[in-house]
Every structure is written in structure tokens, then in C-alpha cells.
Amino acid sequence: TPAECGIDEYNQRTLSSREDLDLAHILKEWRATRQALIALLKKMPEDKFGESLIVPWGQKGSAAEMIEVFIDHEEDHTRDLEEWLKDPRQPLRKAGN
């Protein structure tokens, strides 16, 4: 799985490998990845959403549960960004994130 060394290690490795990318590039990749995911989910038979699988962070779960985690995760980051936009001089990353 992408996070076989743990989600924190995966996040740190991913972040450090992307620090030098400009915002336009990051947004382009984010949009493309999001569209690819949506396309895959649309093709997935409805009965498969509840089947057990290994999720990216290495645990067993279902596609439906994984989607819920991604939604919560995105909402957390949205709140963090909204807070940061109030004062962009503050660090964007919080301790432990």
C-alpha cells in the first residue's frame, strides 16, 4: 500500500518530494487525480463498494469507508486552509500534521 511505512511517514515523504512545485502545478495534478478517481468510482459496480479491501493506509476496509475517510480528510484540510488564509504569515503546517 502507499502508506506501508505508516501514514505519517507517507505524508512526510510525499510532502518533502513536492515542496518545490508551484501552486499551478499542484492544482493541475490535484484536479487530474480527482477526475481520475471520480471516473473510476463511476465505473465501479455498486455492490463492490461494501466489499473488503486493503485501503491505502494498510488496513482492511471498504471503498465506501475509504471514501468517507477521504471526505473527512479533505474537510480537515479545507478548514486548515481557511484558517491560514486569515493570516498567511502563520505557518500552514500544524505540529503533528
ABEGO torsion letter per residue (X at the ends): XAAAAEAAAAAAAAAAAAAABBAAAAAAAAAAAAAAAAAAAAABBAAAAABBBBBAAGBBBBAAAAAAAAAAAAAAAAAAAAAAAABAABBABBBGX
